[in-house]
Amino acid sequence: MFVTKRINIQKYLVFSWIISIFIGLFFLFSNHGFDDPFITYRYAENIALGRGFVYNPGERVLSTTTPLYALVLALAYRMGLPVPLTSIAIGALSLAVGGWVFWRLGQLWKTPLAGAIALILYPLFPLLLPTLGAETSLYVTLILLGILSYAQERYMSMATMFALATLTRADGVVAACLL
């Protein structure tokens, strides 16, 4: 009974941390921006407005490296959501979920301390934080979810995560090939 209560409290704390990280990162970085994601934002707008998968309407040149992310942001645009803020929210949530994936892997691989440390540190990784607004956090999280699915022997889920990662960035196929 005591172990069950401890596990429930632990899950509550982990869930609370994930929500706190998501909210904290979103508000901390909501005014953050750099030029690269704006290419994808423009693609998203053009897709949402029916102009096609183009940067400049009338010019059929594919220059986005992240087609799935552009489609997700196009859906956000169609829903009336501000694309840059939606992208920041996706990135913040992805970092929080990525930390959770490391926590789960720590549980599965009988290294709970390593998982707990990764849960706390991964979302604050200084090389990922500046990329909020781009597809990077989502891309990495999809790969991490694929690894988690592999560790749980859920191969259909693994294939789906790696396929989504590859559609987000073509180099996601490398992770799939490694597993």
Phi, psi and omega in degrees: 000315181298320180297319179298317179296320179296319179295318179296319178295319179298315179296320177298316179296319178296314179298318178298319179297316180300313179296317180297317179297314180303308182296315181298311180295320180300311182288325179293324185252010184296338177257007181279146176192153171217165194290327188303314182295340182293341172295312179295321179300320180291320174302314181301315179297314180295321177296312182298327181271006176079017181274352180102178182275068186224157173277311176247121178306135180093344178251111183274075178234121178271112180233012175268142177263004187221070187298318180295319180296321177298321178293319177298315180290330175296320177297317177299317179299316179296332179277000178085012180274145177290122187300312180301318179291323176298319179295320176298317180297317178299317179296316180296316178295321179297319178295319179296316179293323177300319175299319178298320179300316178297322177299313180298318178298322176299321177293314183295321185266014176059036175231063187297329179294315178299319178296319180294319178296317179294323176304320182280315188275324185305312181294347181254010183301121188293345177271342177267326184304317181294346181272000178302132186109340175256181183278354190305311183296317178297315181302310181296320180294322176298320177294317178298319177296326175296319178294317178299316178299320177298315181297331179269004182058038175254081192288328177293318177296319178300312180298321179296315181296317179291326176295316178296321177297319180292324176287335176285313175217132185301332181287000173297340178296334180296315179298318179298317181293326180293327178269000000 
